[in-house]
Amino acid sequence: MVRRADRLLLELARANPARTTAYGLSTLLSSSTALMLPATLAAAVDAAVGQAGTRTALVMFCALVVVATVAEVTTELLEVRTTTATQTRLRHRLIRHLLSLDSRAQQRFPSGDALNRVLESTAQTGQLIPMALSGLASFATSLGGAVMLMVIDPWIGLVFCVTGPLVYLLASRFMSTAARLTQDYQEVQGLLSSRFLDAVSGIRSIRAMGTAAQETERVLAPLPRLRAAGFEFWKVQRDVGWQLSLIVPFLNIGVLCVAGYGLSTQRLSPGDMLAVTGYLTYAFGIFSQIRVFGMLGRIRGSAERADEILAVPSAATGTRRLPETGRGELRLTGVRVVVGDRAVLDGIDLTVSAGMSVAVVGVSGTGKSTFAAVAGGLLEPDTGSVCLDGVDLRELIRADAGAAVAYAFERPVLFGETVGEAITFADYAIDQAAVREALMASHAADFVDRLPDRLGTTVDELRISGGELQRIGLARALCRDARVLVLDDAMSSLDTVTEAQISGLLRHLGTTRVIIAHRASTAAGADRVIWLHEGRIAGYAPHSELLEDPGYAELFAQQESESLR
């Protein structure tokens, strides 16, 4: 049975047939000229000592040297281009696939681990074509060398060929072991990268709590596993190395003894003896196949790591378009989301009318952010459906789904080089007038105008507060002509006055709004409140009506500044 990783390698090998063919031909030419050189040199030597009637071999030898040099240079250049092209193709494919996953699937690959797969695993896998073709060429050259030894003297060829089965056994065992150890090594590398990125992102908290020593120990805890995997790989290489070191000297001595005896009995000429030496060097290349098999094993192990990402199904996407007359009606039917063995959302049935604002409230862990992710299509429910203007989000063209729903998050990440690019970052053009209106609506215009280069200020130069960052995130969401706006704790860092002002402006937009709420004022300003309790809807009504329920009123009994998540 062909493994998925092997199918991936085959796809990569077929991806650019023209370049692969060119590389194969240059490798073939290099190997062919290499095989011809010893025989031509032998003829030239025999001509020089007067044992042949023509000196044409000297010209032929010089010509072959030139061709071999050109072929070798061409092969080196094509190797770099082929490796780079394969790595780039696979990296683009992995990144596109990662971005096509829903939020739950993406969580299977922590940031450091995903980065390791996209960089390290693809770097190894990208060597597939050069390694495979050069390995075949090396094997063909070695086989050709062994054949020529047999042609020159069958006894010499026989002495060499007895080692073939032993070399094959060593190579096959080394390849399978190398694949396994490469997976183990890169897996631990991914774990180290993830822990390091976690530490860097939380460096302020680490310093504030004085836990640098404990965090250092946690980040570096996988190092013994990394050392063990690397040491085991070295041990395997060492064992193969000393086994080969026992075989090669005896084989070399045996072949040269038989050849020397042939020369002494005049069965071989001086040129033949020189040719035997040259072809013996090529034939010994069979032992370098151990290294090739080891590299192929590492490539296969790396491909396994890359394919684990590609094996995760992408978020569903269809071919339907949204009706032009739709204004943003959301309908959730029988929605259920399971994480592990727990139903985070269970039996969610409700309709949010177009243009309505709904606040989602509940205690920590009750599924508020999961609801926000499901409502906008970032997360596919395990069962049930989410429809926007009568169309299931899974049936929408991906571009339509992305343009129809805009998100603003608690900690927005700014893409692009400048503040302006971060706000307008999208697959489609956004009018600058819409950007200005969004900045005004999010109360971000004043502090953006005070930046050194205003919208042209580079993101790296930004020194802004958490509330200002949230306002830029709000502006990014508001400047899109979206039918649904999802605010996932997107105003938690704003003061109550600014939040109230922004909420007042949002009410006049006419856009359907889903707002994760922690403050009573936010819930009171919404048309309806979705009260979640243990993954189910405990109430769906205006804030004033739900306050009559003691359980709901208790949600806001604490200070509004205290998080309920």
C-alpha positions in Angstrom: 0.0 0.0 0.0 1.4 3.4 -1.1 1.7 5.8 1.8 0.3 9.4 1.6 3.7 10.8 1.9 4.9 8.8 -1.1 2.1 10.1 -3.1 3.0 13.7 -2.1 6.6 13.0 -3.2 5.4 11.7 -6.5 3.2 14.8 -7.0 6.2 17.0 -6.3 8.4 15.0 -8.8 5.7 15.5 -11.5 5.1 19.2 -10.7 7.6 20.6 -13.3 8.4 18.0 -15.9 10.4 20.3 -18.1 12.9 21.3 -15.3 13.0 17.7 -14.0 13.7 16.4 -17.5 16.5 19.0 -18.0 18.1 18.1 -14.7 17.8 14.4 -15.6 19.4 14.9 -19.0 22.3 16.9 -17.6 22.8 14.3 -14.9 22.8 11.6 -17.5 25.3 13.4 -19.6 27.6 13.9 -16.7 27.4 10.2 -15.7 27.9 9.1 -19.3 31.0 11.2 -19.8 32.3 10.0 -16.5 32.0 6.4 -17.5 33.8 7.1 -20.8 36.7 8.9 -19.3 38.6 5.9 -17.9 38.4 3.9 -21.1 39.4 6.9 -23.2 42.3 7.6 -20.8 43.4 4.0 -21.0 43.4 4.2 -24.8 45.4 7.5 -24.6 48.0 5.9 -22.3 48.4 2.8 -24.5 48.8 5.1 -27.5 51.5 7.1 -25.5 53.5 3.9 -24.7 53.2 2.7 -28.3 50.7 -0.1 -27.8 48.1 1.4 -30.1 48.2 2.6 -33.6 46.4 6.0 -33.2 46.6 9.0 -31.0 43.0 10.0 -31.6 42.2 9.0 -28.1 44.1 12.0 -26.8 41.7 14.4 -28.6 38.7 12.3 -27.5 39.9 12.4 -23.9 40.3 16.2 -23.9 36.9 16.6 -25.6 35.3 14.4 -22.9 36.9 16.5 -20.1 35.3 19.6 -21.5 31.9 18.0 -21.9 32.1 16.5 -18.5 32.9 19.9 -17.0 30.1 21.7 -18.7 27.6 18.9 -17.7 28.8 19.1 -14.1 28.3 22.9 -13.9 24.9 22.7 -15.6 23.8 19.9 -13.2 24.9 22.0 -10.2 22.9 25.0 -11.4 19.8 23.0 -12.2 20.1 21.3 -8.8 19.8 24.6 -7.0 16.9 25.8 -9.1 15.0 22.5 -8.9 15.5 22.3 -5.1 14.4 25.9 -4.6 11.3 25.5 -6.9 10.2 22.3 -5.1 10.6 23.9 -1.7 8.7 27.0 -2.8 5.9 25.0 -4.3 5.4 22.9 -1.2 5.6 25.8 1.2 3.0 27.7 -0.8 0.8 24.6 -0.7 1.2 24.2 3.0 0.5 27.8 3.8 -2.5 27.9 1.6 -3.8 24.7 3.2 -3.2 26.0 6.7 -5.1 29.2 6.0 -8.0 27.2 4.5 -8.5 25.2 7.7 -11.1 26.3 10.2 -10.0 27.5 13.6 -10.4 24.1 15.3 -8.3 22.4 12.7 -5.6 25.1 12.9 -5.3 24.5 16.6 -3.9 21.0 15.9 -0.7 22.6 14.8 0.8 25.1 17.3 2.5 28.1 15.8 6.1 26.8 16.4 5.2 23.3 15.1 3.6 24.7 12.0 6.5 26.9 11.4 8.9 24.0 11.7 6.9 22.0 9.2 6.7 24.9 6.7 10.4 25.6 6.9 12.4 22.6 8.0 10.3 19.8 6.6 9.9 21.5 3.2 13.6 22.3 3.1 14.4 18.5 3.5 11.5 17.4 1.1 12.6 19.9 -1.5 15.8 17.9 -2.1 13.7 15.0 -3.4 14.3 15.5 -7.2 18.1 16.2 -7.1 18.7 13.5 -4.5 16.6 10.9 -6.4 18.1 11.7 -9.8 21.6 12.1 -8.6 21.2 8.8 -6.7 20.0 7.1 -9.9 22.8 8.6 -11.8 25.3 7.5 -9.1 23.9 4.0 -9.1 24.0 3.9 -12.9 27.6 5.1 -12.9 28.5 2.5 -10.2 26.7 -0.2 -12.1 28.5 0.9 -15.3 31.8 0.8 -13.5 31.1 -2.7 -12.3 30.1 -3.8 -15.8 33.2 -2.3 -17.3 35.3 -4.1 -14.7 33.6 -7.3 -15.9 34.3 -6.4 -19.5 38.0 -5.7 -18.8 38.4 -8.8 -16.8 35.5 -11.1 -15.7 37.4 -12.2 -12.6 37.8 -8.6 -11.4 34.0 -8.0 -12.0 33.1 -11.2 -10.1 35.2 -10.1 -7.0 33.4 -6.8 -6.9 29.9 -8.0 -7.4 29.9 -10.4 -4.4 29.4 -7.4 -2.2 26.2 -6.1 -3.9 23.5 -7.9 -1.7 25.3 -6.8 1.5 25.2 -3.2 0.4 21.5 -3.4 -0.4 20.7 -4.8 3.0 22.6 -2.0 4.7 21.0 0.7 2.5 17.4 -0.5 3.0 17.7 -0.7 6.7 19.3 2.7 6.9 16.6 4.3 4.8 13.7 3.1 7.0 15.6 4.1 10.2 16.5 7.5 8.8 12.8 8.2 8.0 11.6 7.4 11.5 14.4 9.3 13.2 13.8 12.4 11.0 10.2 12.5 12.0 11.1 12.2 15.7 13.8 14.9 15.5 11.6 17.4 13.6 8.6 16.7 15.9 10.8 17.7 18.9 12.1 20.7 17.0 8.5 21.8 16.5 7.7 21.4 20.2 10.7 23.5 21.1 9.7 26.2 18.6 6.1 26.3 19.9 7.3 26.7 23.5 9.8 29.4 22.5 7.2 31.4 20.7 4.8 31.1 23.7 7.6 32.4 25.9 8.4 35.3 23.6 4.7 36.3 23.3 4.3 36.2 27.1 7.6 37.7 28.0 6.0 40.6 30.0 4.0 38.2 32.1 7.1 36.1 32.7 9.1 39.1 33.8 6.3 40.4 36.0 5.9 37.1 37.8 9.6 36.5 38.1 9.3 33.1 36.5 12.1 33.3 34.0 14.0 30.3 35.4 10.9 28.1 35.4 10.0 29.2 31.9 13.5 28.6 30.6 13.3 25.1 32.1 9.9 24.5 30.5 11.0 25.7 27.0 14.2 23.6 27.1 12.6 20.5 28.6 12.4 18.7 25.2 16.2 19.1 24.6 17.0 15.6 26.0 14.6 14.1 23.5 16.1 16.1 20.7 19.6 14.9 21.8 18.4 11.3 22.0 17.0 11.4 18.5 20.1 13.1 17.1 22.4 10.7 18.9 20.5 7.6 17.7 20.7 8.9 14.1 24.5 9.4 14.6 24.7 5.8 16.0 23.0 4.4 13.0 25.3 6.3 10.7 28.3 5.2 12.7 27.3 1.5 12.6 26.8 1.7 8.8 30.1 3.5 8.5 32.2 1.0 10.3 30.5 -1.9 8.5 31.4 -0.3 5.2 34.9 0.5 6.4 35.5 -3.3 6.8 34.2 -4.1 3.4 35.8 -1.5 1.2 39.5 -2.1 2.0 39.3 -5.9 1.5 37.3 -5.4 -1.7 39.9 -2.8 -2.9 42.8 -5.1 -2.2 41.1 -8.1 -3.8 40.3 -6.3 -7.0 43.8 -4.8 -7.3 45.4 -8.1 -6.6 43.5 -9.8 -9.4 44.2 -6.8 -11.7 47.9 -6.9 -10.8 48.1 -10.6 -11.5 46.5 -10.0 -14.9 49.0 -7.3 -15.6 51.9 -9.6 -14.7 50.6 -12.3 -17.0 50.1 -9.7 -19.7 46.3 -10.5 -19.7 45.9 -6.8 -19.0 47.7 -3.9 -20.6 49.0 -0.8 -18.7 46.0 1.1 -20.0 43.7 -1.6 -18.8 45.2 -1.4 -15.4 44.7 2.3 -15.3 41.1 1.8 -16.5 40.5 -0.7 -13.7 41.7 1.9 -11.2 39.3 4.5 -12.7 36.3 2.2 -12.9 36.9 0.8 -9.5 36.5 4.3 -8.2 33.2 4.6 -9.9 32.1 1.1 -8.9 32.9 2.0 -5.3 30.2 4.6 -5.7 27.7 1.8 -4.9 28.7 2.3 -1.3 27.7 6.0 -1.4 24.2 4.8 -2.1 24.0 4.2 1.7 24.2 8.0 2.1 21.6 8.4 -0.7 19.2 6.0 1.0 19.7 7.8 4.3 18.9 11.1 2.7 15.9 9.6 0.9 14.8 8.3 4.3 15.1 11.8 5.8 13.2 13.3 2.8 10.4 10.7 3.3 10.2 11.5 7.1 10.0 15.2 6.3 7.3 14.6 3.7 5.3 12.7 6.4 5.5 15.8 8.6 4.3 18.1 5.7 1.6 15.7 4.7 0.1 15.6 8.2 -1.0 19.2 7.5 -2.3 18.4 4.0 -4.2 15.4 5.3 -6.5 17.7 7.5 -9.6 18.5 5.4 -10.0 22.1 4.5 -13.0 24.1 5.6 -16.0 23.4 3.3 -16.4 25.8 0.4 -18.9 25.7 -2.4 -20.0 27.5 -5.6 -23.0 29.4 -4.5 -23.2 33.2 -4.4 -25.1 35.3 -1.8 -28.3 36.9 -3.1 -27.9 40.6 -3.9 -31.0 41.5 -2.0 -29.8 39.9 1.3 -28.9 42.2 4.2 -27.3 39.9 6.7 -29.9 37.5 8.2 -28.2 34.8 10.2 -29.9 31.5 10.9 -28.4 28.7 13.1 -30.1 25.4 13.0 -29.2 22.4 15.3 -25.6 23.7 15.7 -23.4 21.4 17.8 -19.7 21.8 18.3 -17.7 19.2 20.2 -14.2 19.7 21.5 -12.6 16.5 22.9 -15.4 14.8 24.7 -17.3 18.0 25.6 -20.1 19.7 23.6 -19.1 23.4 23.7 -22.3 24.3 21.8 -25.2 22.0 21.7 -28.6 22.4 20.0 -28.3 26.0 19.0 -31.4 27.2 17.1 -32.0 30.9 16.5 -32.4 33.5 13.8 -30.7 36.9 13.9 -32.7 39.3 11.7 -30.8 41.5 9.2 -29.5 44.7 10.8 -30.1 43.4 14.3 -27.4 43.6 17.0 -27.1 40.7 19.4 -24.9 40.5 22.5 -23.6 37.1 23.5 -23.1 36.7 27.2 -22.3 33.9 29.6 -19.9 32.7 32.2 -16.3 31.7 31.3 -16.2 28.5 29.2 -19.8 28.6 28.1 -19.0 28.8 24.4 -19.2 32.6 23.6 -16.1 32.7 21.4 -17.0 29.4 19.8 -20.4 30.9 18.9 -18.8 33.9 17.4 -16.5 31.7 15.3 -19.4 29.5 14.1 -21.6 32.4 13.3 -19.1 33.9 10.9 -17.8 30.7 9.3 -14.4 30.5 11.1 -15.4 27.2 12.6 -17.6 24.5 11.0 -20.1 22.9 13.4 -20.0 19.2 13.8 -23.7 19.0 13.1 -26.2 21.6 12.1 -25.9 24.5 9.7 -25.3 28.3 9.7 -27.0 30.2 6.9 -26.4 33.8 5.8 -29.3 35.2 3.8 -30.6 31.7 3.2 -27.3 30.2 2.0 -25.3 27.7 4.0 -21.9 29.2 4.7 -20.3 25.9 3.6 -21.9 26.2 0.2 -20.6 29.8 -0.4 -17.7 30.7 -2.7 -14.8 31.3 -0.3 -14.4 34.9 -1.5 -18.0 35.7 -0.9 -17.9 34.2 2.6 -14.8 36.2 3.5 -16.3 39.5 2.2 -19.7 39.0 3.8 -18.4 38.7 7.4 -16.0 41.0 9.1 -14.3 40.2 12.4 -12.7 42.3 15.1 -10.8 40.6 17.8 -9.6 41.3 21.4 -5.9 41.3 20.2 -5.9 42.1 16.5 -2.8 41.2 14.5 -1.8 43.9 12.0 -0.7 42.6 8.6 1.1 44.8 6.0 4.0 47.2 6.4 2.0 50.4 7.3 -1.0 51.2 9.3 -2.9 52.0 6.1 -2.1 48.6 4.7 -3.0 46.9 7.9 -6.5 48.5 7.8 -7.1 47.8 4.1 -5.5 44.3 4.1 -7.9 42.3 2.0 -8.2 40.3 -1.3 -10.1 43.2 -2.8 -9.6 47.0 -3.0 -11.0 49.2 -0.3 -12.0 52.8 -1.0 -10.0 55.4 1.0 -13.2 57.2 1.9 -14.4 54.1 3.6 -11.2 53.9 5.5 -11.6 57.4 6.8 -15.2 56.8 7.8 -14.1 53.6 9.6 -11.4 55.5 11.5 -14.0 58.1 12.6 -16.5 55.4 13.6 -13.9 53.5 15.7 -12.6 56.7 17.3 -9.2 55.9 15.8 -8.9 59.0 13.5 -7.4 61.3 16.2 -4.5 59.2 17.3 -3.8 57.9 13.8 -3.5 61.5 12.6 -0.9 62.1 15.4 1.3 59.2 14.3 4.6 60.3 12.6 3.4 59.5 9.1 -0.3 59.0 9.8 -1.5 56.0 7.8 2.0 55.7 6.3 3.5 54.9 9.6 5.1 51.5 9.6 3.7 48.9 11.9 7.1 48.3 13.4 7.2 51.9 14.6 3.8 51.7 16.4 3.9 52.4 20.1 0.2 52.3 21.0 -2.0 51.1 23.8 -4.2 48.0 23.8 -7.3 50.2 23.4 -5.7 52.0 20.4 -4.8 48.7 18.8 -8.4 47.5 19.3 -9.7 50.6 17.6 -7.4 50.0 14.5 -8.8 46.4 14.5 -12.4 47.8 14.6 -11.5 50.2 11.7 -10.2 47.3 9.7 -13.6 45.5 10.2 -15.8 48.6 9.6 -14.2 49.7 6.3 -15.4 46.5 4.7 -18.9 46.4 3.1 -19.8 43.3 5.2 -23.3 42.0 5.9 -22.3 40.7 9.3 -19.9 42.2 11.8 -18.6 39.9 14.6 -16.9 41.7 17.5 -15.2 39.0 19.6 -14.3 40.9 22.7 -13.1 43.6 20.4 -13.8 46.5 22.8 -12.6 45.0 26.1 -9.6 47.4 26.4 -11.7 50.5 25.8 -13.0 52.7 28.5 -16.7 52.6 29.0 -17.3 56.1 27.5 -15.4 55.3 24.3 -17.2 51.9 24.1 -20.6 53.6 24.5 -19.7 56.1 21.8 -18.6 53.5 19.3 -21.6 51.3 20.1 -23.9 54.2 19.4 -22.3 54.8 16.0 -22.5 51.1 15.2 -26.3 51.1 15.8 -26.7 53.4 12.8 -24.8 51.2 10.4 -27.6 48.8 9.6 -25.2 45.9 9.7 -26.0 42.7 11.5 -23.8 42.6 14.6 -22.8 39.7 16.9 -21.0 41.1 20.0 -19.3 39.1 22.7 -20.3 41.2 25.7 -18.9 41.3 29.3 -20.4 44.6 30.4 -24.0 45.3 31.2 -23.9 48.5 29.2 -22.9 46.5 26.1 -25.7 44.0 26.6 -28.2 46.8 27.3 -27.3 48.5 24.0 -28.0 45.4 21.9 -31.4 44.6 20.3 -31.3 41.1 21.7 -29.1 39.2 24.1 -28.1 35.5 23.6 -27.5 34.1 27.1 -25.4 31.0 26.9 -25.3 28.5 29.7 -23.3 25.2 29.4 -23.3 25.4 25.6 -27.1 26.0 25.3 -29.2 29.1 24.9 -30.7 29.8 28.3 -32.4 33.0 27.0 -32.8 35.1 23.9 -34.5 38.5 24.6 -33.7 42.1 25.3 -31.4 42.8 28.2 -34.1 44.4 30.3 -36.3 41.3 30.1 -33.5 38.8 30.9 -32.6 40.8 34.0 -35.8 39.4 35.6 -34.0 36.1 35.7 -31.8 35.9 38.9 -29.3 33.7 37.0 -28.8 36.3 34.3 -28.7 39.2 36.7 -25.9 37.4 38.6 -23.7 37.6 35.5 -23.4 41.4 35.9 -23.3 41.5 39.7 -19.6 41.9 39.8 -17.7 45.0 38.6 -17.9 45.5 34.9 -14.2 45.7 34.7 -13.8 42.1 35.9 -13.6 39.6 33.0 -16.3 37.0 32.9 -14.4 34.7 30.5 
